[in-house]
Amino acid sequence: MTVLPDDRLSLAAEFPDPTREQWQGLVEGVLRKTGRDVSGPAAEDALSTMLQDGLSTRPLYTAEDAPGDAGYPGFAPFTRGGRPEGGAVSGWDVRQRHTRADPARTNEAVLSDLENGVTSLWLAVGAGGVPVSALATALDGVYLDLAPIALDAGEEFASAARELLKLYDERGVKREDARGTLGADPVGQLARTGRETADHTAEAAELAALCHREYPNLRAIAVDALPYHEAGASDAQELGCSLATGVGWLRDLTAAGLSVEAACAQLEFRYAATADQFLTIAKLRAARRLWARVAQACGADDAGAQRQHAVTSPVMMTRRDPWVNMLRTTVASLAAGLGGADAVTVLPFDHALGLPDAFARRVARNTSTILLEESHLGRVIDPAGGSWYVERLTDDLARAAWAWFQEIERAGGQRAALRDGLIGERLATTWETRSGRLARRREPVTGVSEFPQLSQPPVERDPAPAAPAGGLPVVRRDEAYEALRTRSDAHLAATGTRPRVFLAALGPAAAHTARATFAASLFQAGGIEPVHDPVSVDAAAAAEAFTRSGATVACLCSSDALYAEQAAPVAEALTSAGARWVFLAGRPGDLRDTYLAAGVDEFVAAGGDAIAVLTSVLDRMGVA
């Protein structure tokens, strides 16, 4: 073996360390070519991306951006994980959700899941799922000492919990072997339904005391942040609401006689995992850090390891082109696992359509299986830890969430803030801002606002049980576009054809393809079928082609240069042929008045309000 001299092993030492200022200078040069004359830190700011909650992601992170020591896994502040081994022993708990009301069919699905990789069950019981009295049927054949059970029984949590505990006794399950959560969540019910009684809080406290005394591995309380996420909350708002709820439970449970340590051990926190993988990772890390701070303030430093259940976001699930949901949930579950969640539920890709079929459940459970058994994500402890970007994002998110938590506390706590409307108003404002981004396609939704497939047959499922209502609203990213597509579907059912728009492409394909593709995607997002035949038209051919298309609206598509030459006469020809409304794809620049005088009625371009445009088009077409 040849041993190299020391001076050949440190090649990097021959180069000076670049400075941040030098990097900013290079950025200035690039931005200057785009017409943006900025320098220094402003050049870096120009490449930053604004997030919700006043946060931003920067284009460059260095050791200077690191917020400080994140500690060690399994030790306060638990940022890097609630267990010293992280997921290196068994990864995360693969928890499948079941909402079917038929106990026999639920049992069939439960056994299939457990035989094929699922490690725990999340059962909807009561009005939203299996009847409480049929819980034994739904769990027939399930080894209750091996499979943890998480109940979601809404207002019937007390009777559902008693039924499950009775089942443990009847099947000879040792009390120390009973694992999972009884799912008492009166605060979540207040958020979802606007109803909560003092009896519910007292019943939940009694269950917590019982679990503390007799069931050491069973938790009584679910601190569910999904109602806030589904009402449009930002990540910081979701964290702040869960933190305020958890603090409220510490007050209730200690007042009922439990120690702070015992009260902490009765709580399981539930969060949404989205397809924004870095925000999800940072959110789960920040949640543990924040809860550790609460435990520290209560004098229970060692009890601050938060038990986390992550659920792939229902808000991001779409009804159109639902196959894309597989991609969304894969990224979300990956982020949940990397973020340190103890249990992960992957919602089936057809979740937004109703009850999942066997294939959808299989894909959902196999998503975690592949990440754990083939990608081995559970073998690494806090893999995102040490990334300057992730550490800074975790810190920024934690600070924003803490500020919101303090505001809720000043309002009297989570229950008071829900009843007085503070939370509802703030979440509505956040969702309104996000809805604007969705409408302008600044937050694209594949298969819905981008690359929609009008010819794809709908995926149909059995209806799911009605969700609780009366409290915070339930929002979905696709809801505005879904309303437009529903109008188009009704028109198709009534007339046999979809509403149509004629794409009047000018010049060769090289000139018009970009804007014709943009226009086609835009109109299809509203359920409007684009007719691009012939491939190109001029003033002489436009009228006949428009009449043949069967459309009542037209859109000019081409380059700025060809617009200057042909847009005016073609627009006049289309108007003469009976076009009710003529669009031009692109920004008109100095020729705006010329185009308007020739018959162009409106201009559509990237960043415009697609929902407003599509709604007005359907109105003009007479689509009810």
FIBAGU-777992 format. One record per residue (C-alpha): residue in three letters; x, y, z. Coordinates in steps of 0.2 Angstrom, whole numbers, always signed. Layout:
BEGIN
<"ALA" <X Y Z>>
...
end
This chain:
BEGIN
<"MET" <+0 +0 +0>>
<"THR" <+7 +17 -5>>
<"VAL" <+6 +30 +9>>
<"LEU" <+3 +48 +2>>
<"PRO" <+13 +62 +10>>
<"ASP" <+3 +73 +21>>
<"ASP" <+3 +88 +9>>
<"ARG" <-7 +78 -3>>
<"LEU" <-21 +74 +9>>
<"SER" <-27 +91 +12>>
<"LEU" <-30 +98 -5>>
<"ALA" <-44 +109 +1>>
<"ALA" <-32 +118 +12>>
<"GLU" <-24 +126 -4>>
<"PHE" <-40 +136 -7>>
<"PRO" <-46 +150 +3>>
<"ASP" <-63 +148 +12>>
<"PRO" <-77 +158 +2>>
<"THR" <-86 +171 +12>>
<"ARG" <-105 +174 +12>>
<"GLU" <-102 +191 +4>>
<"GLN" <-93 +183 -10>>
<"TRP" <-108 +172 -13>>
<"GLN" <-119 +186 -12>>
<"GLY" <-109 +195 -25>>
<"LEU" <-111 +180 -37>>
<"VAL" <-130 +181 -34>>
<"GLU" <-130 +200 -38>>
<"GLY" <-123 +196 -55>>
<"VAL" <-136 +183 -59>>
<"LEU" <-150 +194 -53>>
<"ARG" <-143 +209 -63>>
<"LYS" <-146 +199 -79>>
<"THR" <-164 +198 -75>>
<"GLY" <-166 +216 -72>>
<"ARG" <-165 +216 -53>>
<"ASP" <-152 +228 -47>>
<"VAL" <-150 +222 -29>>
<"SER" <-134 +220 -19>>
<"GLY" <-128 +212 -2>>
<"PRO" <-140 +204 +9>>
<"ALA" <-154 +211 -2>>
<"ALA" <-148 +199 -16>>
<"GLU" <-150 +185 -4>>
<"ASP" <-167 +191 +1>>
<"ALA" <-173 +191 -17>>
<"LEU" <-170 +172 -18>>
<"SER" <-179 +169 -1>>
<"THR" <-196 +160 -1>>
<"MET" <-210 +167 +11>>
<"LEU" <-219 +154 +21>>
<"GLN" <-234 +156 +32>>
<"ASP" <-233 +163 +50>>
<"GLY" <-220 +176 +44>>
<"LEU" <-207 +163 +41>>
<"SER" <-196 +161 +26>>
<"THR" <-183 +149 +19>>
<"ARG" <-167 +156 +13>>
<"PRO" <-156 +151 -2>>
<"LEU" <-141 +148 +9>>
<"TYR" <-138 +141 +26>>
<"THR" <-122 +141 +35>>
<"ALA" <-116 +136 +53>>
<"GLU" <-120 +154 +57>>
<"ASP" <-138 +151 +55>>
<"ALA" <-139 +136 +68>>
<"PRO" <-149 +141 +82>>
<"GLY" <-139 +131 +96>>
<"ASP" <-137 +114 +103>>
<"ALA" <-153 +103 +99>>
<"GLY" <-148 +91 +113>>
<"TYR" <-148 +72 +112>>
<"PRO" <-162 +59 +107>>
<"GLY" <-171 +54 +122>>
<"PHE" <-166 +68 +133>>
<"ALA" <-174 +86 +136>>
<"PRO" <-178 +96 +126>>
<"PHE" <-182 +80 +115>>
<"THR" <-180 +90 +99>>
<"ARG" <-170 +75 +91>>
<"GLY" <-183 +62 +97>>
<"GLY" <-193 +56 +112>>
<"ARG" <-183 +39 +113>>
<"PRO" <-164 +37 +115>>
<"GLU" <-164 +24 +101>>
<"GLY" <-175 +35 +90>>
<"GLY" <-183 +23 +77>>
<"ALA" <-168 +12 +76>>
<"VAL" <-176 -3 +85>>
<"SER" <-192 -5 +76>>
<"GLY" <-195 +11 +66>>
<"TRP" <-213 +19 +69>>
<"ASP" <-229 +11 +73>>
<"VAL" <-239 +8 +57>>
<"ARG" <-256 +13 +62>>
<"GLN" <-271 +10 +50>>
<"ARG" <-287 +20 +51>>
<"HIS" <-304 +11 +50>>
<"THR" <-321 +21 +48>>
<"ARG" <-333 +8 +41>>
<"ALA" <-349 +6 +51>>
<"ASP" <-352 -12 +47>>
<"PRO" <-342 -22 +61>>
<"ALA" <-341 -38 +50>>
<"ARG" <-333 -29 +36>>
<"THR" <-322 -19 +48>>
<"ASN" <-316 -35 +55>>
<"GLU" <-312 -42 +38>>
<"ALA" <-302 -26 +34>>
<"VAL" <-293 -26 +51>>
<"LEU" <-287 -44 +50>>
<"SER" <-281 -41 +33>>
<"ASP" <-271 -26 +38>>
<"LEU" <-263 -34 +53>>
<"GLU" <-258 -49 +43>>
<"ASN" <-249 -38 +30>>
<"GLY" <-239 -26 +40>>
<"VAL" <-250 -15 +50>>
<"THR" <-244 -14 +69>>
<"SER" <-259 -5 +77>>
<"LEU" <-277 +0 +73>>
<"TRP" <-286 +17 +74>>
<"LEU" <-304 +13 +75>>
<"ALA" <-319 +25 +73>>
<"VAL" <-332 +20 +85>>
<"GLY" <-349 +26 +88>>
<"ALA" <-358 +38 +77>>
<"GLY" <-343 +40 +65>>
<"GLY" <-339 +21 +64>>
<"VAL" <-342 +4 +72>>
<"PRO" <-356 +5 +85>>
<"VAL" <-349 +4 +102>>
<"SER" <-359 -12 +106>>
<"ALA" <-351 -21 +91>>
<"LEU" <-333 -17 +96>>
<"ALA" <-330 -35 +100>>
<"THR" <-336 -41 +83>>
<"ALA" <-325 -28 +74>>
<"LEU" <-310 -35 +84>>
<"ASP" <-314 -53 +83>>
<"GLY" <-298 -63 +81>>
<"VAL" <-287 -48 +85>>
<"TYR" <-273 -52 +97>>
<"LEU" <-276 -37 +109>>
<"ASP" <-260 -40 +119>>
<"LEU" <-250 -38 +102>>
<"ALA" <-259 -25 +92>>
<"PRO" <-262 -8 +101>>
<"ILE" <-279 +0 +98>>
<"ALA" <-282 +19 +97>>
<"LEU" <-301 +23 +98>>
<"ASP" <-309 +38 +90>>
<"ALA" <-326 +38 +97>>
<"GLY" <-331 +57 +98>>
<"GLU" <-343 +61 +111>>
<"GLU" <-346 +42 +115>>
<"PHE" <-328 +40 +121>>
<"ALA" <-332 +35 +138>>
<"SER" <-343 +21 +133>>
<"ALA" <-331 +15 +120>>
<"ALA" <-317 +15 +132>>
<"ARG" <-327 +5 +145>>
<"GLU" <-331 -8 +131>>
<"LEU" <-313 -10 +126>>
<"LEU" <-307 -12 +144>>
<"LYS" <-321 -25 +146>>
<"LEU" <-315 -34 +130>>
<"TYR" <-297 -34 +137>>
<"ASP" <-303 -43 +153>>
<"GLU" <-314 -55 +144>>
<"ARG" <-300 -60 +132>>
<"GLY" <-287 -62 +147>>
<"VAL" <-276 -48 +142>>
<"LYS" <-265 -43 +156>>
<"ARG" <-267 -25 +160>>
<"GLU" <-249 -21 +158>>
<"ASP" <-250 -28 +140>>
<"ALA" <-265 -16 +135>>
<"ARG" <-257 -3 +124>>
<"GLY" <-264 +11 +113>>
<"THR" <-275 +26 +117>>
<"LEU" <-293 +27 +123>>
<"GLY" <-295 +43 +113>>
<"ALA" <-304 +54 +125>>
<"ASP" <-304 +71 +116>>
<"PRO" <-318 +83 +122>>
<"VAL" <-308 +98 +116>>
<"GLY" <-307 +91 +99>>
<"GLN" <-325 +88 +99>>
<"LEU" <-328 +106 +105>>
<"ALA" <-318 +111 +89>>
<"ARG" <-327 +100 +78>>
<"THR" <-345 +102 +84>>
<"GLY" <-345 +117 +95>>
<"ARG" <-351 +106 +109>>
<"GLU" <-343 +101 +125>>
<"THR" <-349 +97 +143>>
<"ALA" <-341 +97 +160>>
<"ASP" <-346 +79 +161>>
<"HIS" <-335 +75 +146>>
<"THR" <-320 +83 +155>>
<"ALA" <-323 +74 +171>>
<"GLU" <-325 +57 +162>>
<"ALA" <-309 +59 +153>>
<"ALA" <-300 +63 +169>>
<"GLU" <-308 +48 +177>>
<"LEU" <-301 +37 +162>>
<"ALA" <-284 +45 +164>>
<"ALA" <-284 +41 +183>>
<"LEU" <-289 +23 +179>>
<"CYS" <-276 +21 +166>>
<"HIS" <-263 +28 +177>>
<"ARG" <-267 +16 +191>>
<"GLU" <-271 +0 +182>>
<"TYR" <-265 +1 +163>>
<"PRO" <-247 +8 +163>>
<"ASN" <-246 +7 +144>>
<"LEU" <-263 +14 +139>>
<"ARG" <-266 +32 +137>>
<"ALA" <-283 +40 +140>>
<"ILE" <-282 +57 +131>>
<"ALA" <-279 +62 +113>>
<"VAL" <-273 +80 +110>>
<"ASP" <-279 +80 +92>>
<"ALA" <-273 +95 +81>>
<"LEU" <-281 +89 +65>>
<"PRO" <-297 +99 +68>>
<"TYR" <-287 +115 +67>>
<"HIS" <-276 +109 +52>>
<"GLU" <-293 +104 +43>>
<"ALA" <-300 +122 +47>>
<"GLY" <-285 +130 +37>>
<"ALA" <-272 +132 +51>>
<"SER" <-254 +135 +47>>
<"ASP" <-241 +124 +55>>
<"ALA" <-237 +136 +69>>
<"GLN" <-256 +138 +73>>
<"GLU" <-258 +119 +73>>
<"LEU" <-244 +118 +85>>
<"GLY" <-250 +132 +96>>
<"CYS" <-267 +125 +97>>
<"SER" <-261 +108 +102>>
<"LEU" <-249 +115 +115>>
<"ALA" <-263 +125 +123>>
<"THR" <-274 +110 +123>>
<"GLY" <-261 +100 +131>>
<"VAL" <-258 +113 +145>>
<"GLY" <-277 +113 +148>>
<"TRP" <-276 +94 +151>>
<"LEU" <-262 +96 +163>>
<"ARG" <-272 +108 +173>>
<"ASP" <-288 +97 +173>>
<"LEU" <-278 +81 +177>>
<"THR" <-268 +88 +191>>
<"ALA" <-284 +95 +198>>
<"ALA" <-291 +77 +197>>
<"GLY" <-276 +71 +208>>
<"LEU" <-263 +66 +195>>
<"SER" <-245 +72 +196>>
<"VAL" <-238 +82 +182>>
<"GLU" <-228 +67 +177>>
<"ALA" <-243 +55 +177>>
<"ALA" <-253 +68 +168>>
<"CYS" <-240 +70 +154>>
<"ALA" <-240 +51 +152>>
<"GLN" <-259 +51 +148>>
<"LEU" <-257 +62 +133>>
<"GLU" <-255 +57 +115>>
<"PHE" <-253 +71 +102>>
<"ARG" <-259 +70 +84>>
<"TYR" <-252 +81 +70>>
<"ALA" <-255 +82 +51>>
<"ALA" <-240 +77 +40>>
<"THR" <-241 +86 +23>>
<"ALA" <-231 +84 +7>>
<"ASP" <-220 +99 +12>>
<"GLN" <-207 +87 +19>>
<"PHE" <-196 +100 +28>>
<"LEU" <-210 +109 +36>>
<"THR" <-217 +92 +43>>
<"ILE" <-200 +87 +49>>
<"ALA" <-198 +104 +58>>
<"LYS" <-215 +104 +65>>
<"LEU" <-214 +87 +74>>
<"ARG" <-196 +92 +80>>
<"ALA" <-203 +109 +86>>
<"ALA" <-218 +100 +94>>
<"ARG" <-207 +90 +105>>
<"ARG" <-196 +105 +110>>
<"LEU" <-211 +115 +114>>
<"TRP" <-219 +102 +125>>
<"ALA" <-203 +99 +134>>
<"ARG" <-203 +117 +138>>
<"VAL" <-220 +116 +146>>
<"ALA" <-215 +100 +156>>
<"GLN" <-199 +110 +162>>
<"ALA" <-210 +125 +167>>
<"CYS" <-221 +112 +177>>
<"GLY" <-206 +105 +186>>
<"ALA" <-206 +88 +176>>
<"ASP" <-191 +89 +165>>
<"ASP" <-190 +71 +162>>
<"ALA" <-208 +69 +158>>
<"GLY" <-208 +80 +143>>
<"ALA" <-205 +67 +129>>
<"GLN" <-221 +69 +118>>
<"ARG" <-229 +54 +111>>
<"GLN" <-233 +59 +93>>
<"HIS" <-246 +51 +81>>
<"ALA" <-244 +59 +63>>
<"VAL" <-258 +57 +50>>
<"THR" <-255 +62 +32>>
<"SER" <-265 +78 +29>>
<"PRO" <-283 +76 +24>>
<"VAL" <-283 +94 +17>>
<"MET" <-270 +90 +3>>
<"MET" <-281 +75 -3>>
<"THR" <-290 +78 -19>>
<"ARG" <-305 +70 -27>>
<"ARG" <-300 +72 -45>>
<"ASP" <-285 +62 -51>>
<"PRO" <-284 +54 -34>>
<"TRP" <-270 +43 -39>>
<"VAL" <-258 +58 -36>>
<"ASN" <-263 +56 -18>>
<"MET" <-251 +41 -17>>
<"LEU" <-237 +53 -21>>
<"ARG" <-243 +66 -8>>
<"THR" <-245 +53 +6>>
<"THR" <-228 +45 +2>>
<"VAL" <-219 +61 +4>>
<"ALA" <-229 +65 +20>>
<"SER" <-226 +48 +28>>
<"LEU" <-208 +49 +24>>
<"ALA" <-207 +67 +33>>
<"ALA" <-217 +60 +48>>
<"GLY" <-205 +46 +50>>
<"LEU" <-190 +57 +48>>
<"GLY" <-197 +70 +60>>
<"GLY" <-198 +57 +73>>
<"ALA" <-217 +52 +74>>
<"ASP" <-220 +37 +85>>
<"ALA" <-235 +31 +75>>
<"VAL" <-239 +36 +57>>
<"THR" <-256 +34 +48>>
<"VAL" <-256 +35 +29>>
<"LEU" <-273 +39 +23>>
<"PRO" <-278 +29 +8>>
<"PHE" <-277 +38 -9>>
<"ASP" <-296 +38 -10>>
<"HIS" <-299 +45 +7>>
<"ALA" <-308 +61 +0>>
<"LEU" <-320 +50 -10>>
<"GLY" <-327 +39 +4>>
<"LEU" <-323 +23 +11>>
<"PRO" <-307 +15 +5>>
<"ASP" <-307 -1 -5>>
<"ALA" <-294 -15 -2>>
<"PHE" <-282 -9 -14>>
<"ALA" <-281 +8 -7>>
<"ARG" <-279 +1 +11>>
<"ARG" <-265 -10 +4>>
<"VAL" <-256 +4 -4>>
<"ALA" <-257 +15 +12>>
<"ARG" <-250 +1 +23>>
<"ASN" <-237 -3 +11>>
<"THR" <-231 +15 +10>>
<"SER" <-224 +13 +27>>
<"THR" <-218 -4 +25>>
<"ILE" <-207 +1 +10>>
<"LEU" <-200 +16 +19>>
<"LEU" <-196 +5 +34>>
<"GLU" <-191 -12 +27>>
<"GLU" <-183 -7 +10>>
<"SER" <-177 +11 +13>>
<"HIS" <-173 +8 +31>>
<"LEU" <-178 +25 +37>>
<"GLY" <-181 +19 +54>>
<"ARG" <-163 +14 +56>>
<"VAL" <-156 +32 +58>>
<"ILE" <-159 +43 +73>>
<"ASP" <-165 +60 +68>>
<"PRO" <-158 +60 +51>>
<"ALA" <-163 +78 +48>>
<"GLY" <-153 +84 +64>>
<"GLY" <-138 +94 +60>>
<"SER" <-145 +102 +44>>
<"TRP" <-143 +120 +47>>
<"TYR" <-159 +123 +37>>
<"VAL" <-169 +111 +47>>
<"GLU" <-162 +117 +63>>
<"ARG" <-166 +135 +59>>
<"LEU" <-184 +130 +52>>
<"THR" <-187 +120 +68>>
<"ASP" <-182 +135 +79>>
<"ASP" <-192 +148 +69>>
<"LEU" <-207 +137 +69>>
<"ALA" <-206 +134 +88>>
<"ARG" <-205 +153 +91>>
<"ALA" <-220 +157 +80>>
<"ALA" <-230 +143 +88>>
<"TRP" <-225 +148 +106>>
<"ALA" <-231 +166 +102>>
<"TRP" <-248 +160 +96>>
<"PHE" <-249 +148 +111>>
<"GLN" <-246 +163 +123>>
<"GLU" <-260 +173 +114>>
<"ILE" <-272 +158 +117>>
<"GLU" <-267 +157 +135>>
<"ARG" <-270 +176 +137>>
<"ALA" <-287 +173 +130>>
<"GLY" <-291 +161 +144>>
<"GLY" <-285 +145 +136>>
<"GLN" <-290 +133 +122>>
<"ARG" <-308 +131 +126>>
<"ALA" <-311 +149 +129>>
<"ALA" <-302 +154 +113>>
<"LEU" <-313 +142 +104>>
<"ARG" <-329 +148 +112>>
<"ASP" <-325 +166 +110>>
<"GLY" <-321 +164 +91>>
<"LEU" <-302 +169 +92>>
<"ILE" <-296 +153 +85>>
<"GLY" <-309 +152 +72>>
<"GLU" <-306 +170 +66>>
<"ARG" <-288 +168 +65>>
<"LEU" <-288 +151 +56>>
<"ALA" <-301 +159 +43>>
<"THR" <-289 +173 +40>>
<"THR" <-275 +161 +37>>
<"TRP" <-285 +150 +25>>
<"GLU" <-291 +165 +15>>
<"THR" <-273 +170 +12>>
<"ARG" <-269 +152 +7>>
<"SER" <-285 +151 -4>>
<"GLY" <-278 +166 -14>>
<"ARG" <-262 +157 -17>>
<"LEU" <-272 +142 -23>>
<"ALA" <-283 +152 -34>>
<"ARG" <-268 +160 -42>>
<"ARG" <-260 +143 -44>>
<"ARG" <-245 +150 -33>>
<"GLU" <-248 +134 -24>>
<"PRO" <-251 +121 -38>>
<"VAL" <-261 +106 -35>>
<"THR" <-257 +92 -48>>
<"GLY" <-272 +85 -57>>
<"VAL" <-283 +99 -51>>
<"SER" <-276 +116 -54>>
<"GLU" <-261 +109 -65>>
<"PHE" <-262 +96 -78>>
<"PRO" <-280 +91 -75>>
<"GLN" <-287 +76 -84>>
<"LEU" <-305 +80 -90>>
<"SER" <-307 +63 -99>>
<"GLN" <-302 +53 -84>>
<"PRO" <-317 +43 -77>>
<"PRO" <-322 +47 -59>>
<"VAL" <-317 +35 -45>>
<"GLU" <-332 +30 -35>>
<"ARG" <-332 +24 -18>>
<"ASP" <-345 +20 -4>>
<"PRO" <-350 +35 +6>>
<"ALA" <-340 +37 +22>>
<"PRO" <-350 +41 +38>>
<"ALA" <-354 +59 +40>>
<"ALA" <-341 +69 +49>>
<"PRO" <-345 +79 +65>>
<"ALA" <-351 +97 +61>>
<"GLY" <-356 +113 +69>>
<"GLY" <-339 +119 +75>>
<"LEU" <-323 +124 +65>>
<"PRO" <-326 +122 +46>>
<"VAL" <-317 +108 +36>>
<"VAL" <-307 +115 +21>>
<"ARG" <-299 +106 +6>>
<"ARG" <-285 +112 -6>>
<"ASP" <-296 +107 -21>>
<"GLU" <-313 +114 -15>>
<"ALA" <-314 +129 -26>>
<"TYR" <-309 +119 -42>>
<"GLU" <-320 +105 -37>>
<"ALA" <-335 +117 -37>>
<"LEU" <-331 +122 -55>>
<"ARG" <-328 +104 -60>>
<"THR" <-345 +99 -52>>
<"ARG" <-353 +112 -63>>
<"SER" <-345 +105 -78>>
<"ASP" <-350 +88 -74>>
<"ALA" <-368 +93 -72>>
<"HIS" <-368 +102 -89>>
<"LEU" <-360 +86 -97>>
<"ALA" <-374 +75 -89>>
<"ALA" <-388 +87 -95>>
<"THR" <-381 +91 -113>>
<"GLY" <-369 +77 -117>>
<"THR" <-355 +89 -119>>
<"ARG" <-343 +99 -108>>
<"PRO" <-342 +118 -110>>
<"ARG" <-329 +122 -123>>
<"VAL" <-316 +135 -127>>
<"PHE" <-308 +137 -144>>
<"LEU" <-289 +139 -143>>
<"ALA" <-285 +151 -158>>
<"ALA" <-266 +147 -160>>
<"LEU" <-257 +159 -171>>
<"GLY" <-241 +155 -181>>
<"PRO" <-230 +139 -180>>
<"ALA" <-230 +127 -165>>
<"ALA" <-214 +135 -159>>
<"ALA" <-223 +151 -157>>
<"HIS" <-239 +146 -149>>
<"THR" <-236 +129 -139>>
<"ALA" <-231 +137 -123>>
<"ARG" <-246 +148 -121>>
<"ALA" <-258 +135 -129>>
<"THR" <-252 +123 -116>>
<"PHE" <-255 +136 -102>>
<"ALA" <-272 +140 -108>>
<"ALA" <-278 +122 -110>>
<"SER" <-272 +118 -92>>
<"LEU" <-281 +134 -85>>
<"PHE" <-298 +130 -93>>
<"GLN" <-297 +112 -90>>
<"ALA" <-295 +116 -71>>
<"GLY" <-312 +123 -72>>
<"GLY" <-320 +108 -82>>
<"ILE" <-319 +118 -98>>
<"GLU" <-314 +107 -113>>
<"PRO" <-301 +116 -124>>
<"VAL" <-303 +113 -143>>
<"HIS" <-286 +115 -152>>
<"ASP" <-291 +111 -170>>
<"PRO" <-284 +116 -182>>
<"VAL" <-266 +118 -175>>
<"SER" <-265 +135 -181>>
<"VAL" <-277 +149 -188>>
<"ASP" <-276 +166 -196>>
<"ALA" <-289 +179 -198>>
<"ALA" <-296 +171 -214>>
<"ALA" <-298 +153 -205>>
<"ALA" <-303 +158 -188>>
<"ALA" <-321 +161 -190>>
<"GLU" <-325 +144 -198>>
<"ALA" <-314 +135 -186>>
<"PHE" <-322 +143 -171>>
<"THR" <-340 +139 -178>>
<"ARG" <-335 +121 -181>>
<"SER" <-328 +119 -163>>
<"GLY" <-345 +121 -155>>
<"ALA" <-337 +133 -142>>
<"THR" <-344 +150 -137>>
<"VAL" <-328 +157 -130>>
<"ALA" <-311 +158 -138>>
<"CYS" <-293 +161 -132>>
<"LEU" <-279 +168 -143>>
<"CYS" <-262 +159 -140>>
<"SER" <-245 +164 -147>>
<"SER" <-230 +174 -145>>
<"ASP" <-229 +193 -142>>
<"ALA" <-222 +196 -159>>
<"LEU" <-236 +187 -168>>
<"TYR" <-249 +195 -157>>
<"ALA" <-243 +212 -163>>
<"GLU" <-246 +206 -181>>
<"GLN" <-261 +195 -180>>
<"ALA" <-271 +196 -163>>
<"ALA" <-282 +211 -168>>
<"PRO" <-289 +204 -185>>
<"VAL" <-291 +187 -178>>
<"ALA" <-300 +194 -163>>
<"GLU" <-312 +203 -174>>
<"ALA" <-315 +188 -184>>
<"LEU" <-319 +178 -169>>
<"THR" <-331 +191 -162>>
<"SER" <-340 +192 -179>>
<"ALA" <-342 +173 -179>>
<"GLY" <-351 +174 -162>>
<"ALA" <-338 +172 -149>>
<"ARG" <-346 +179 -132>>
<"TRP" <-329 +182 -125>>
<"VAL" <-312 +182 -132>>
<"PHE" <-296 +179 -121>>
<"LEU" <-278 +183 -125>>
<"ALA" <-265 +172 -116>>
<"GLY" <-251 +183 -110>>
<"ARG" <-249 +200 -104>>
<"PRO" <-253 +214 -117>>
<"GLY" <-240 +226 -113>>
<"ASP" <-241 +243 -123>>
<"LEU" <-254 +235 -135>>
<"ARG" <-268 +233 -122>>
<"ASP" <-279 +246 -129>>
<"THR" <-277 +240 -147>>
<"TYR" <-282 +222 -142>>
<"LEU" <-297 +228 -132>>
<"ALA" <-303 +239 -147>>
<"ALA" <-301 +224 -159>>
<"GLY" <-312 +213 -148>>
<"VAL" <-301 +205 -135>>
<"ASP" <-311 +205 -118>>
<"GLU" <-299 +199 -106>>
<"PHE" <-281 +193 -103>>
<"VAL" <-275 +178 -94>>
<"ALA" <-257 +175 -88>>
<"ALA" <-248 +166 -75>>
<"GLY" <-251 +172 -57>>
<"GLY" <-269 +178 -62>>
<"ASP" <-284 +173 -52>>
<"ALA" <-289 +157 -60>>
<"ILE" <-304 +154 -50>>
<"ALA" <-312 +171 -54>>
<"VAL" <-308 +169 -72>>
<"LEU" <-315 +151 -73>>
<"THR" <-331 +156 -63>>
<"SER" <-335 +171 -74>>
<"VAL" <-332 +160 -90>>
<"LEU" <-344 +147 -84>>
<"ASP" <-357 +160 -80>>
<"ARG" <-356 +168 -97>>
<"MET" <-358 +150 -105>>
<"GLY" <-374 +148 -95>>
<"VAL" <-367 +133 -85>>
<"ALA" <-378 +132 -70>>
end
